Amino acid sequence: MEYSDEPEVRYAKSGDIHIAYEVYGNGPVNLVLTPGSISHLNYYWKEASTRRWLEGLGRFARVARFDKRGTGLSDREGGIPTYEERMEDIRAVMDAAGFDEAVLVGFSDGVPMSILFAASYPSRTRCLVLYGGFAKGSWAPDYPWAATKEQMEQSFERTERTWGTKEAAERRVSILAPSRLGDAAYIHWMGENRRMGGSPGAAIALAKAEMNIDVRSILPTIHVPTLVIHLTDDKVCSVEEGRYIAAHIPGARMLELPGRDHMFCVDAQLTDRILGEIQKFATGVEPPPTRSDRMLATVLFTDIVGSTRRAAELGDSKWQALLAQHDSMVRNNVERFSGSVIKSTGDGFLATFEGPSRAIGCAWSVTRSAGELDIEVRAGIHTGECILGSTDISGIAIHMASRILDEALPGEVLVSSTVRDLVYGSRISFNDRGEHELKGIEDKRHLFSVTSID
Protein backbone atom coordinates (compact mmCIF):
# COMPACT_ATOMS: atom_id res chain seq x y z
CA MET A 1 0.00 0.00 0.00
CA GLU A 2 1.34 3.43 -0.92
CA TYR A 3 0.47 6.49 1.13
CA SER A 4 -0.08 9.65 -0.88
CA ASP A 5 -0.68 11.49 2.37
CA GLU A 6 0.87 11.10 5.79
CA PRO A 7 -1.31 9.37 8.43
CA GLU A 8 -3.36 11.63 10.65
CA VAL A 9 -1.62 12.67 13.86
CA ARG A 10 -3.64 12.08 17.01
CA TYR A 11 -2.94 12.57 20.72
CA ALA A 12 -3.05 10.16 23.63
CA LYS A 13 -3.06 11.36 27.24
CA SER A 14 -0.36 9.85 29.47
CA GLY A 15 -0.76 11.40 32.90
CA ASP A 16 -0.68 15.14 32.17
CA ILE A 17 1.33 14.75 28.95
CA HIS A 18 -0.05 14.57 25.40
CA ILE A 19 1.70 11.93 23.29
CA ALA A 20 1.49 12.38 19.50
CA TYR A 21 0.79 9.16 17.63
CA GLU A 22 -0.47 7.89 14.30
CA VAL A 23 -2.14 4.67 13.19
CA TYR A 24 -1.95 3.24 9.67
CA GLY A 25 -1.91 -0.06 7.77
CA ASN A 26 -4.51 -2.81 7.65
CA GLY A 27 -2.63 -6.03 8.40
CA PRO A 28 -3.92 -8.84 10.63
CA VAL A 29 -1.80 -7.96 13.70
CA ASN A 30 -1.37 -4.83 15.80
CA LEU A 31 2.16 -3.43 16.00
CA VAL A 32 3.61 -0.61 18.12
CA LEU A 33 6.87 0.94 16.96
CA THR A 34 8.81 2.54 19.82
CA PRO A 35 11.27 5.12 18.47
CA GLY A 36 14.89 5.75 19.24
CA SER A 37 16.28 9.07 20.49
CA ILE A 38 14.78 12.10 18.69
CA SER A 39 11.88 11.46 16.32
CA HIS A 40 9.26 13.42 14.41
CA LEU A 41 6.20 11.62 13.08
CA ASN A 42 5.87 13.75 9.96
CA TYR A 43 9.53 13.99 8.98
CA TYR A 44 10.07 10.24 8.91
CA TRP A 45 7.63 10.09 5.99
CA LYS A 46 9.61 12.72 4.06
CA GLU A 47 12.69 10.53 3.50
CA ALA A 48 12.35 7.78 0.89
CA SER A 49 14.25 5.09 2.81
CA THR A 50 12.39 5.54 6.10
CA ARG A 51 9.10 5.76 4.20
CA ARG A 52 9.85 2.40 2.56
CA TRP A 53 10.40 0.88 6.03
CA LEU A 54 7.22 2.34 7.49
CA GLU A 55 5.08 1.37 4.50
CA GLY A 56 6.51 -2.15 4.69
CA LEU A 57 5.29 -2.53 8.27
CA GLY A 58 1.84 -1.33 7.25
CA ARG A 59 1.51 -4.12 4.66
CA PHE A 60 1.25 -6.83 7.32
CA ALA A 61 0.22 -4.92 10.45
CA ARG A 62 -1.94 -2.21 11.90
CA VAL A 63 0.86 0.11 13.03
CA ALA A 64 0.90 2.67 15.84
CA ARG A 65 3.88 5.06 15.96
CA PHE A 66 4.51 7.85 18.43
CA ASP A 67 6.92 10.60 19.41
CA LYS A 68 8.35 10.28 22.91
CA ARG A 69 7.43 12.96 25.42
CA GLY A 70 9.65 15.99 24.95
CA THR A 71 10.24 15.26 21.26
CA GLY A 72 8.55 15.61 17.90
CA LEU A 73 4.90 16.53 18.06
CA SER A 74 4.41 15.38 21.67
CA ASP A 75 4.35 17.82 24.58
CA ARG A 76 7.76 19.46 25.05
CA GLU A 77 7.87 19.27 28.81
CA GLY A 78 11.17 20.00 30.53
CA GLY A 79 13.21 17.58 32.60
CA ILE A 80 14.38 14.05 32.04
CA PRO A 81 11.61 11.50 31.34
CA THR A 82 11.92 8.36 33.43
CA TYR A 83 11.73 4.99 31.72
CA GLU A 84 8.71 4.26 33.88
CA GLU A 85 6.93 7.28 32.35
CA ARG A 86 8.02 6.31 28.84
CA MET A 87 6.72 2.78 29.37
CA GLU A 88 3.38 4.25 30.44
CA ASP A 89 3.37 6.30 27.22
CA ILE A 90 3.33 3.04 25.24
CA ARG A 91 0.30 1.89 27.20
CA ALA A 92 -1.46 5.22 26.63
CA VAL A 93 -0.89 4.97 22.87
CA MET A 94 -2.13 1.37 22.79
CA ASP A 95 -5.26 2.34 24.71
CA ALA A 96 -5.94 5.29 22.42
CA ALA A 97 -5.38 3.17 19.31
CA GLY A 98 -7.69 0.44 20.61
CA PHE A 99 -4.93 -2.20 20.79
CA ASP A 100 -5.64 -4.79 23.49
CA GLU A 101 -2.37 -6.49 22.54
CA ALA A 102 0.34 -5.79 20.01
CA VAL A 103 3.67 -6.78 18.57
CA LEU A 104 6.16 -4.44 20.23
CA VAL A 105 9.06 -3.31 18.03
CA GLY A 106 11.74 -1.41 19.93
CA PHE A 107 14.30 0.57 17.96
CA SER A 108 17.63 1.68 19.49
CA ASP A 109 16.94 3.40 22.84
CA GLY A 110 13.33 2.28 22.42
CA VAL A 111 14.64 -1.18 23.33
CA PRO A 112 14.89 -0.70 27.14
CA MET A 113 11.40 0.80 27.35
CA SER A 114 10.02 -2.06 25.23
CA ILE A 115 11.72 -4.55 27.55
CA LEU A 116 10.10 -2.93 30.58
CA PHE A 117 6.69 -2.90 28.92
CA ALA A 118 6.85 -6.57 27.87
CA ALA A 119 7.89 -7.60 31.37
CA SER A 120 5.21 -5.45 33.05
CA TYR A 121 2.36 -6.18 30.61
CA PRO A 122 2.94 -9.65 29.16
CA SER A 123 -0.74 -10.13 28.38
CA ARG A 124 -0.65 -7.04 26.13
CA THR A 125 2.57 -8.02 24.34
CA ARG A 126 1.99 -10.48 21.50
CA CYS A 127 5.74 -10.71 20.92
CA LEU A 128 8.82 -8.53 21.23
CA VAL A 129 11.21 -7.42 18.48
CA LEU A 130 14.34 -5.58 19.63
CA TYR A 131 16.57 -3.87 17.07
CA GLY A 132 19.99 -2.31 17.66
CA GLY A 133 19.50 -1.72 21.35
CA PHE A 134 21.16 -2.03 24.74
CA ALA A 135 20.43 -3.26 28.26
CA LYS A 136 22.66 -0.80 30.09
CA GLY A 137 23.34 2.77 29.04
CA SER A 138 26.91 3.21 30.26
CA TRP A 139 30.12 1.26 30.70
CA ALA A 140 30.63 -1.15 33.57
CA PRO A 141 33.27 -3.85 34.13
CA ASP A 142 30.66 -6.51 33.40
CA TYR A 143 29.16 -4.50 30.51
CA PRO A 144 32.19 -3.17 28.61
CA TRP A 145 30.56 -2.29 25.27
CA ALA A 146 28.74 0.90 26.22
CA ALA A 147 30.31 4.36 26.31
CA THR A 148 31.82 5.59 29.56
CA LYS A 149 30.15 8.43 31.42
CA GLU A 150 33.13 10.62 30.56
CA GLN A 151 32.63 9.94 26.85
CA MET A 152 28.93 10.74 27.17
CA GLU A 153 29.64 13.98 29.00
CA GLN A 154 31.84 15.00 26.07
CA SER A 155 28.96 14.13 23.75
CA PHE A 156 26.60 16.35 25.76
CA GLU A 157 28.97 19.29 25.40
CA ARG A 158 29.28 18.74 21.65
CA THR A 159 25.50 18.42 21.28
CA GLU A 160 24.94 21.73 23.05
CA ARG A 161 27.64 23.47 21.03
CA THR A 162 26.76 22.21 17.53
CA TRP A 163 23.00 21.43 17.60
CA GLY A 164 21.27 22.44 14.39
CA THR A 165 24.47 22.85 12.36
CA LYS A 166 25.66 21.02 9.26
CA GLU A 167 28.53 19.70 11.35
CA ALA A 168 26.08 18.05 13.73
CA ALA A 169 24.06 16.52 10.86
CA GLU A 170 27.18 15.13 9.19
CA ARG A 171 28.40 13.66 12.46
CA ARG A 172 25.03 12.07 13.09
CA VAL A 173 24.99 10.49 9.62
CA SER A 174 28.58 9.25 10.08
CA ILE A 175 27.37 7.28 13.12
CA LEU A 176 23.83 6.29 12.14
CA ALA A 177 24.20 5.76 8.38
CA PRO A 178 27.87 5.97 7.32
CA SER A 179 27.07 4.63 3.85
CA ARG A 180 25.15 7.88 3.17
CA LEU A 181 27.82 10.27 4.40
CA GLY A 182 28.38 11.71 0.92
CA ASP A 183 24.65 12.14 0.26
CA ALA A 184 23.89 15.86 0.71
CA ALA A 185 20.12 15.36 0.55
CA TYR A 186 20.18 12.69 3.26
CA ILE A 187 22.43 14.79 5.49
CA HIS A 188 20.02 17.73 5.07
CA TRP A 189 17.07 15.52 6.00
CA MET A 190 18.87 14.16 9.05
CA GLY A 191 19.67 17.66 10.27
CA GLU A 192 16.14 18.91 9.64
CA ASN A 193 14.59 15.86 11.31
CA ARG A 194 16.73 16.40 14.40
CA ARG A 195 15.98 20.14 14.59
CA MET A 196 12.25 19.62 14.18
CA GLY A 197 12.23 16.60 16.49
CA GLY A 198 13.78 18.24 19.50
CA SER A 199 15.98 20.85 21.10
CA PRO A 200 19.53 20.37 22.37
CA GLY A 201 18.13 20.29 25.88
CA ALA A 202 15.74 17.48 24.97
CA ALA A 203 18.50 15.51 23.28
CA ILE A 204 20.76 15.83 26.31
CA ALA A 205 17.95 14.95 28.73
CA LEU A 206 17.10 11.80 26.79
CA ALA A 207 20.78 10.83 26.56
CA LYS A 208 21.17 11.25 30.32
CA ALA A 209 18.19 8.97 30.86
CA GLU A 210 19.84 6.41 28.55
CA MET A 211 23.15 6.75 30.38
CA ASN A 212 21.55 5.86 33.71
CA ILE A 213 19.26 3.03 32.63
CA ASP A 214 20.05 -0.58 33.48
CA VAL A 215 17.44 -3.23 32.63
CA ARG A 216 19.76 -6.24 32.85
CA SER A 217 17.94 -7.63 35.89
CA ILE A 218 14.64 -7.35 33.99
CA LEU A 219 15.69 -9.51 31.02
CA PRO A 220 15.09 -12.91 32.70
CA THR A 221 11.55 -11.81 33.63
CA ILE A 222 10.41 -11.59 29.99
CA HIS A 223 8.18 -14.50 29.01
CA VAL A 224 6.92 -13.46 25.59
CA PRO A 225 8.43 -14.62 22.26
CA THR A 226 11.40 -12.36 21.52
CA LEU A 227 13.44 -11.69 18.39
CA VAL A 228 16.67 -9.68 18.75
CA ILE A 229 18.02 -8.16 15.52
CA HIS A 230 21.46 -6.56 15.34
CA LEU A 231 23.92 -5.62 12.63
CA THR A 232 27.39 -7.08 13.07
CA ASP A 233 29.18 -3.74 12.60
CA ASP A 234 26.61 -1.35 14.06
CA LYS A 235 28.47 1.84 15.02
CA VAL A 236 25.87 2.94 17.59
CA CYS A 237 25.47 -0.24 19.65
CA SER A 238 27.95 -3.09 19.59
CA VAL A 239 26.59 -6.41 18.39
CA GLU A 240 27.76 -7.75 21.76
CA GLU A 241 24.95 -5.77 23.36
CA GLY A 242 22.38 -7.52 21.20
CA ARG A 243 23.97 -10.88 22.00
CA TYR A 244 23.83 -10.05 25.70
CA ILE A 245 20.11 -9.25 25.51
CA ALA A 246 19.30 -12.41 23.55
CA ALA A 247 21.33 -14.57 25.93
CA HIS A 248 19.47 -13.30 29.00
CA ILE A 249 15.85 -13.38 27.75
CA PRO A 250 14.47 -16.91 28.06
CA GLY A 251 14.01 -18.49 24.61
CA ALA A 252 14.98 -15.34 22.67
CA ARG A 253 16.16 -15.74 19.09
CA MET A 254 19.19 -13.74 17.91
CA LEU A 255 19.39 -12.62 14.28
CA GLU A 256 22.72 -11.09 13.26
CA LEU A 257 22.84 -9.47 9.85
CA PRO A 258 25.80 -7.94 8.01
CA GLY A 259 25.89 -4.16 7.95
CA ARG A 260 27.11 -1.04 9.77
CA ASP A 261 24.21 1.38 9.17
CA HIS A 262 22.25 1.63 12.41
CA MET A 263 19.57 3.25 10.23
CA PHE A 264 19.30 0.02 8.26
CA CYS A 265 16.52 1.38 6.08
CA VAL A 266 19.10 3.21 3.91
CA ASP A 267 19.77 -0.25 2.43
CA ALA A 268 16.69 -1.43 0.51
CA GLN A 269 17.72 -5.10 0.50
CA LEU A 270 18.42 -5.09 4.23
CA THR A 271 15.13 -3.34 4.88
CA ASP A 272 13.23 -6.01 2.95
CA ARG A 273 15.07 -8.76 4.85
CA ILE A 274 14.26 -7.26 8.24
CA LEU A 275 10.64 -6.62 7.27
CA GLY A 276 10.33 -10.22 6.17
CA GLU A 277 11.79 -11.53 9.42
CA ILE A 278 9.52 -9.34 11.54
CA GLN A 279 6.45 -10.31 9.53
CA LYS A 280 7.23 -14.02 9.80
CA PHE A 281 7.90 -13.73 13.53
CA ALA A 282 4.93 -11.48 14.34
CA THR A 283 2.33 -13.44 12.40
CA GLY A 284 3.64 -16.82 13.48
CA VAL A 285 3.13 -16.53 17.24
CA GLU A 286 -0.04 -17.11 19.20
CA PRO A 287 -1.76 -14.13 20.84
CA PRO A 288 -0.83 -13.68 24.53
CA PRO A 289 -3.08 -15.14 27.23
CA THR A 290 -5.58 -12.73 28.73
CA ARG A 291 -3.76 -13.11 32.04
CA SER A 292 -0.17 -14.14 32.73
CA ASP A 293 0.86 -15.60 36.08
CA ARG A 294 4.28 -13.94 35.79
CA MET A 295 4.88 -10.22 35.48
CA LEU A 296 7.20 -7.40 36.46
CA ALA A 297 5.94 -5.47 39.47
CA THR A 298 7.23 -3.18 42.19
CA VAL A 299 6.91 -4.71 45.64
CA LEU A 300 6.56 -2.69 48.83
CA PHE A 301 6.94 -4.07 52.36
CA THR A 302 6.27 -1.92 55.43
CA ASP A 303 6.38 -2.59 59.13
CA ILE A 304 6.04 -0.75 62.42
CA VAL A 305 9.39 -0.38 64.16
CA GLY A 306 9.45 -1.88 67.67
CA SER A 307 5.85 -3.08 67.45
CA THR A 308 6.24 -5.75 70.15
CA ARG A 309 7.65 -3.27 72.65
CA ARG A 310 4.99 -0.69 71.79
CA ALA A 311 2.17 -3.24 72.16
CA ALA A 312 3.45 -4.17 75.60
CA GLU A 313 3.58 -0.50 76.62
CA LEU A 314 0.03 0.27 75.46
CA GLY A 315 -1.77 -2.92 76.36
CA ASP A 316 -4.00 -4.96 74.07
CA SER A 317 -6.95 -2.60 73.78
CA LYS A 318 -5.00 0.57 73.00
CA TRP A 319 -2.57 -1.31 70.74
CA GLN A 320 -5.41 -2.78 68.68
CA ALA A 321 -6.97 0.68 68.29
CA LEU A 322 -3.63 2.13 67.18
CA LEU A 323 -3.06 -0.79 64.81
CA ALA A 324 -6.49 -0.18 63.23
CA GLN A 325 -5.56 3.49 62.62
CA HIS A 326 -2.24 2.41 61.11
CA ASP A 327 -3.89 -0.18 58.85
CA SER A 328 -6.44 2.34 57.59
CA MET A 329 -3.70 4.90 56.91
CA VAL A 330 -1.58 2.42 54.92
CA ARG A 331 -4.51 1.09 52.90
CA ASN A 332 -5.62 4.63 52.03
CA ASN A 333 -2.13 5.49 50.82
CA VAL A 334 -1.81 2.33 48.73
CA GLU A 335 -5.12 3.15 47.07
CA ARG A 336 -4.08 6.79 46.57
CA PHE A 337 -0.97 5.68 44.66
CA SER A 338 -2.89 3.09 42.57
CA GLY A 339 -1.35 0.08 44.28
CA SER A 340 -2.84 -3.21 45.45
CA VAL A 341 -2.66 -4.48 49.02
CA ILE A 342 -1.73 -8.15 48.87
CA LYS A 343 -1.87 -8.87 52.58
CA SER A 344 -1.29 -7.59 56.10
CA THR A 345 1.75 -8.98 57.87
CA GLY A 346 0.40 -8.15 61.34
CA ASP A 347 2.35 -4.96 61.94
CA GLY A 348 2.88 -4.07 58.28
CA PHE A 349 1.77 -4.65 54.72
CA LEU A 350 2.79 -6.21 51.44
CA ALA A 351 1.60 -4.23 48.41
CA THR A 352 2.40 -4.11 44.70
CA PHE A 353 2.48 -1.27 42.20
CA GLU A 354 2.74 -1.04 38.41
CA GLY A 355 5.60 1.47 38.68
CA PRO A 356 8.35 2.18 41.22
CA SER A 357 7.67 5.91 41.56
CA ARG A 358 4.16 5.12 42.81
CA ALA A 359 5.54 2.66 45.34
CA ILE A 360 8.10 5.21 46.55
CA GLY A 361 5.43 7.92 46.80
CA CYS A 362 3.23 5.60 48.83
CA ALA A 363 6.06 4.52 51.14
CA TRP A 364 7.16 8.13 51.67
CA SER A 365 3.65 9.19 52.61
CA VAL A 366 3.18 6.19 54.92
CA THR A 367 6.44 6.74 56.80
CA ARG A 368 5.67 10.47 57.21
CA SER A 369 2.05 9.91 58.23
CA ALA A 370 3.15 7.40 60.86
CA GLY A 371 4.53 10.25 62.97
CA GLU A 372 1.02 11.60 63.41
CA LEU A 373 0.15 8.27 65.08
CA ASP A 374 3.26 8.44 67.27
CA ILE A 375 4.81 5.37 65.66
CA GLU A 376 7.73 4.77 63.32
CA VAL A 377 7.30 2.83 60.07
CA ARG A 378 10.03 1.68 57.68
CA ALA A 379 9.73 0.44 54.10
CA GLY A 380 11.60 -1.73 51.60
CA ILE A 381 11.01 -1.64 47.83
CA HIS A 382 12.21 -3.74 44.89
CA THR A 383 11.12 -4.16 41.26
CA GLY A 384 11.27 -7.67 39.85
CA GLU A 385 9.35 -10.69 38.64
CA CYS A 386 6.33 -11.79 40.64
CA ILE A 387 4.30 -14.98 40.31
CA LEU A 388 0.60 -14.34 40.76
CA GLY A 389 -1.49 -16.81 42.74
CA SER A 390 -5.21 -16.78 43.37
CA THR A 391 -4.85 -14.95 46.70
CA ASP A 392 -1.14 -14.27 47.11
CA ILE A 393 2.05 -13.58 45.16
CA SER A 394 5.50 -15.13 45.27
CA GLY A 395 8.85 -14.86 43.55
CA ILE A 396 12.34 -13.55 44.14
CA ALA A 397 11.10 -9.93 44.06
CA ILE A 398 9.00 -10.59 47.17
CA HIS A 399 11.96 -12.15 48.96
CA MET A 400 14.24 -9.28 47.89
CA ALA A 401 11.86 -6.53 49.06
CA SER A 402 11.45 -8.30 52.41
CA ARG A 403 15.21 -8.47 52.91
CA ILE A 404 15.60 -4.81 51.94
CA LEU A 405 13.01 -3.96 54.61
CA ASP A 406 15.19 -5.77 57.16
CA GLU A 407 18.01 -3.30 56.39
CA ALA A 408 15.83 -0.17 56.61
CA LEU A 409 16.21 2.20 59.54
CA PRO A 410 13.21 3.60 61.48
CA GLY A 411 11.30 6.01 59.22
CA GLU A 412 13.43 5.08 56.18
CA VAL A 413 12.32 4.16 52.65
CA LEU A 414 15.04 1.84 51.34
CA VAL A 415 15.11 0.72 47.70
CA SER A 416 17.15 -1.52 45.42
CA SER A 417 19.41 -0.17 42.67
CA THR A 418 16.87 -1.45 40.13
CA VAL A 419 14.22 0.85 41.58
CA ARG A 420 16.63 3.80 41.72
CA ASP A 421 17.61 3.29 38.05
CA LEU A 422 14.01 3.11 36.85
CA VAL A 423 13.04 6.44 38.40
CA TYR A 424 16.16 8.33 37.28
CA GLY A 425 15.05 11.75 36.07
CA SER A 426 12.20 11.98 38.55
CA ARG A 427 12.13 14.45 41.43
CA ILE A 428 13.03 11.71 43.89
CA SER A 429 16.40 12.10 45.64
CA PHE A 430 18.46 9.28 47.13
CA ASN A 431 21.33 8.69 49.50
CA ASP A 432 23.71 5.86 48.63
CA ARG A 433 23.57 3.30 51.46
CA GLY A 434 26.25 1.11 49.90
CA GLU A 435 26.31 -2.63 49.35
CA HIS A 436 24.57 -5.00 51.73
CA GLU A 437 24.53 -8.74 52.24
CA LEU A 438 20.90 -9.77 52.24
CA LYS A 439 19.94 -13.04 53.89
CA GLY A 440 19.23 -15.74 51.31
CA ILE A 441 20.28 -13.50 48.37
CA GLU A 442 23.42 -14.24 46.37
CA ASP A 443 25.96 -11.44 46.07
CA LYS A 444 25.85 -8.08 47.80
CA ARG A 445 23.14 -5.66 46.72
CA HIS A 446 23.42 -1.89 46.34
CA LEU A 447 20.72 -0.07 48.30
CA PHE A 448 19.56 3.55 48.30
CA SER A 449 17.61 5.57 50.85
CA VAL A 450 14.96 8.01 49.66
CA THR A 451 15.80 11.45 51.02
CA SER A 452 13.17 13.68 49.42
CA ILE A 453 10.27 13.76 46.98
CA ASP A 454 9.48 17.10 45.34
HUHU-V272974 format. One record per backbone hydrogen bond with DSSP energy under -1.0 kcal/mol. NH is the residue of the N-H (numbers start at 1). CO is the residue of the C=O. E is the energy in kcal/mol with one decimal. If there is no record, write none. Layout:
BEGIN
nh->NH co->CO e->E
nh->NH co->CO e->E
END
This chain:
BEGIN
nh->10 co->21 e->-3.4
nh->12 co->19 e->-2.6
nh->14 co->17 e->-3.2
nh->17 co->14 e->-2.1
nh->19 co->12 e->-3.4
nh->21 co->10 e->-2.5
nh->22 co->65 e->-2.2
nh->24 co->63 e->-2.1
nh->26 co->58 e->-1.3
nh->31 co->62 e->-2.6
nh->32 co->103 e->-3.0
nh->33 co->64 e->-2.5
nh->34 co->105 e->-2.8
nh->44 co->40 e->-1.7
nh->45 co->42 e->-1.2
nh->51 co->47 e->-2.5
nh->52 co->48 e->-2.1
nh->53 co->49 e->-1.6
nh->54 co->50 e->-2.5
nh->55 co->51 e->-2.9
nh->56 co->52 e->-2.0
nh->57 co->53 e->-1.7
nh->58 co->54 e->-1.7
nh->60 co->57 e->-1.2
nh->61 co->57 e->-1.1
nh->62 co->29 e->-3.3
nh->63 co->24 e->-3.0
nh->64 co->31 e->-2.8
nh->65 co->22 e->-2.2
nh->67 co->20 e->-2.0
nh->70 co->75 e->-2.9
nh->71 co->68 e->-2.1
nh->72 co->197 e->-3.7
nh->74 co->71 e->-1.9
nh->75 co->18 e->-2.4
nh->77 co->75 e->-1.1
nh->84 co->422 e->-1.1
nh->86 co->82 e->-2.2
nh->87 co->83 e->-2.3
nh->88 co->84 e->-1.9
nh->89 co->85 e->-1.5
nh->90 co->86 e->-1.2
nh->91 co->87 e->-1.5
nh->92 co->88 e->-2.3
nh->93 co->89 e->-2.2
nh->94 co->90 e->-2.5
nh->95 co->91 e->-2.6
nh->96 co->92 e->-2.4
nh->97 co->93 e->-2.4
nh->99 co->94 e->-2.8
nh->102 co->124 e->-1.9
nh->103 co->30 e->-3.0
nh->104 co->127 e->-2.6
nh->105 co->32 e->-3.0
nh->106 co->129 e->-3.0
nh->107 co->34 e->-1.8
nh->108 co->131 e->-2.5
nh->110 co->107 e->-2.5
nh->111 co->108 e->-2.1
nh->114 co->110 e->-1.6
nh->115 co->111 e->-2.4
nh->116 co->112 e->-2.2
nh->117 co->113 e->-2.0
nh->118 co->114 e->-2.7
nh->119 co->115 e->-2.0
nh->120 co->116 e->-2.1
nh->121 co->117 e->-3.3
nh->124 co->121 e->-1.5
nh->126 co->102 e->-2.1
nh->128 co->225 e->-2.9
nh->129 co->104 e->-3.1
nh->130 co->227 e->-2.8
nh->131 co->106 e->-2.9
nh->132 co->229 e->-2.2
nh->137 co->213 e->-2.5
nh->139 co->147 e->-2.2
nh->140 co->143 e->-1.5
nh->143 co->140 e->-2.3
nh->152 co->148 e->-2.0
nh->153 co->149 e->-2.2
nh->154 co->150 e->-1.8
nh->155 co->151 e->-1.7
nh->156 co->152 e->-2.3
nh->157 co->153 e->-1.9
nh->158 co->154 e->-2.1
nh->159 co->155 e->-2.6
nh->160 co->156 e->-2.4
nh->161 co->157 e->-1.9
nh->162 co->158 e->-2.4
nh->163 co->159 e->-1.6
nh->165 co->162 e->-2.3
nh->169 co->165 e->-1.9
nh->170 co->166 e->-2.8
nh->171 co->167 e->-2.2
nh->172 co->168 e->-2.4
nh->173 co->169 e->-2.4
nh->174 co->170 e->-2.3
nh->175 co->171 e->-1.1
nh->176 co->172 e->-3.1
nh->177 co->173 e->-2.4
nh->180 co->177 e->-2.4
nh->181 co->178 e->-1.4
nh->183 co->180 e->-1.9
nh->187 co->183 e->-2.4
nh->188 co->184 e->-2.3
nh->189 co->185 e->-2.2
nh->190 co->186 e->-2.8
nh->191 co->187 e->-2.4
nh->192 co->188 e->-2.5
nh->193 co->189 e->-3.1
nh->194 co->190 e->-2.2
nh->195 co->191 e->-2.3
nh->196 co->192 e->-2.8
nh->197 co->193 e->-1.8
nh->198 co->194 e->-1.5
nh->203 co->199 e->-2.4
nh->204 co->200 e->-2.4
nh->205 co->201 e->-2.4
nh->206 co->202 e->-2.6
nh->207 co->203 e->-2.1
nh->208 co->204 e->-2.3
nh->209 co->205 e->-1.9
nh->210 co->206 e->-2.2
nh->211 co->207 e->-2.6
nh->212 co->208 e->-1.3
nh->213 co->210 e->-1.3
nh->215 co->135 e->-3.1
nh->218 co->215 e->-1.2
nh->219 co->215 e->-1.1
nh->221 co->218 e->-1.9
nh->222 co->219 e->-1.6
nh->227 co->128 e->-2.8
nh->228 co->253 e->-3.2
nh->229 co->130 e->-3.0
nh->230 co->255 e->-2.1
nh->232 co->257 e->-2.2
nh->233 co->259 e->-2.2
nh->234 co->231 e->-1.4
nh->235 co->260 e->-1.0
nh->241 co->238 e->-1.7
nh->243 co->239 e->-2.3
nh->244 co->240 e->-2.2
nh->245 co->241 e->-2.1
nh->246 co->242 e->-2.5
nh->247 co->243 e->-2.3
nh->248 co->244 e->-1.2
nh->252 co->249 e->-2.1
nh->253 co->226 e->-2.5
nh->255 co->228 e->-3.3
nh->257 co->230 e->-2.1
nh->263 co->176 e->-2.7
nh->264 co->262 e->-1.9
nh->266 co->263 e->-1.9
nh->267 co->264 e->-2.3
nh->271 co->267 e->-2.6
nh->272 co->268 e->-2.3
nh->273 co->269 e->-2.0
nh->274 co->270 e->-2.6
nh->275 co->271 e->-2.8
nh->276 co->272 e->-2.2
nh->277 co->273 e->-2.2
nh->278 co->274 e->-2.6
nh->279 co->275 e->-2.7
nh->280 co->276 e->-2.4
nh->281 co->277 e->-2.3
nh->282 co->278 e->-3.4
nh->283 co->279 e->-2.4
nh->295 co->386 e->-2.0
nh->296 co->119 e->-2.9
nh->297 co->384 e->-2.4
nh->298 co->353 e->-2.5
nh->299 co->382 e->-3.3
nh->300 co->351 e->-3.0
nh->301 co->380 e->-2.5
nh->302 co->349 e->-2.0
nh->303 co->378 e->-1.7
nh->304 co->347 e->-1.8
nh->305 co->376 e->-3.2
nh->307 co->304 e->-1.0
nh->310 co->306 e->-2.4
nh->311 co->307 e->-2.6
nh->312 co->308 e->-1.9
nh->313 co->309 e->-1.9
nh->314 co->310 e->-2.2
nh->315 co->311 e->-2.4
nh->319 co->315 e->-2.5
nh->320 co->316 e->-2.6
nh->321 co->317 e->-1.7
nh->322 co->318 e->-2.4
nh->323 co->319 e->-2.9
nh->324 co->320 e->-1.9
nh->325 co->321 e->-1.8
nh->326 co->322 e->-2.5
nh->327 co->323 e->-2.8
nh->328 co->324 e->-2.2
nh->329 co->325 e->-2.3
nh->330 co->326 e->-2.6
nh->331 co->327 e->-2.5
nh->332 co->328 e->-2.3
nh->333 co->329 e->-1.8
nh->334 co->330 e->-2.5
nh->335 co->331 e->-2.3
nh->336 co->332 e->-2.2
nh->337 co->333 e->-1.8
nh->338 co->335 e->-1.7
nh->339 co->334 e->-3.1
nh->340 co->352 e->-2.5
nh->342 co->350 e->-2.7
nh->343 co->350 e->-1.6
nh->345 co->348 e->-2.8
nh->350 co->343 e->-2.5
nh->351 co->300 e->-2.5
nh->352 co->340 e->-2.2
nh->353 co->298 e->-2.2
nh->359 co->355 e->-1.4
nh->360 co->356 e->-2.6
nh->361 co->357 e->-2.5
nh->362 co->358 e->-2.4
nh->363 co->359 e->-2.7
nh->364 co->360 e->-2.8
nh->365 co->361 e->-2.0
nh->366 co->362 e->-2.6
nh->367 co->363 e->-2.7
nh->368 co->364 e->-1.8
nh->369 co->365 e->-2.7
nh->370 co->366 e->-1.7
nh->372 co->369 e->-1.1
nh->373 co->370 e->-1.4
nh->374 co->371 e->-1.4
nh->375 co->370 e->-1.8
nh->378 co->303 e->-2.1
nh->379 co->412 e->-2.5
nh->380 co->301 e->-2.4
nh->381 co->414 e->-2.0
nh->382 co->299 e->-1.8
nh->384 co->297 e->-2.3
nh->386 co->295 e->-2.9
nh->387 co->394 e->-3.2
nh->388 co->293 e->-3.0
nh->389 co->392 e->-2.9
nh->394 co->387 e->-2.1
nh->397 co->385 e->-1.3
nh->399 co->395 e->-1.6
nh->400 co->396 e->-2.9
nh->401 co->397 e->-2.4
nh->402 co->398 e->-2.1
nh->403 co->399 e->-2.0
nh->404 co->400 e->-2.3
nh->405 co->401 e->-2.1
nh->406 co->402 e->-1.4
nh->408 co->405 e->-1.2
nh->412 co->409 e->-2.4
nh->414 co->379 e->-2.6
nh->415 co->448 e->-3.1
nh->416 co->381 e->-1.4
nh->417 co->446 e->-1.1
nh->420 co->416 e->-2.1
nh->421 co->417 e->-2.6
nh->422 co->418 e->-1.9
nh->423 co->419 e->-1.3
nh->424 co->421 e->-1.3
nh->426 co->423 e->-2.3
nh->429 co->452 e->-2.5
nh->431 co->449 e->-2.6
nh->433 co->447 e->-2.1
nh->436 co->445 e->-2.4
nh->441 co->438 e->-2.4
nh->445 co->436 e->-2.8
nh->447 co->434 e->-2.4
nh->448 co->415 e->-2.5
nh->449 co->431 e->-2.9
nh->450 co->413 e->-2.7
nh->451 co->429 e->-2.7
nh->452 co->429 e->-1.1
nh->454 co->427 e->-2.0
END
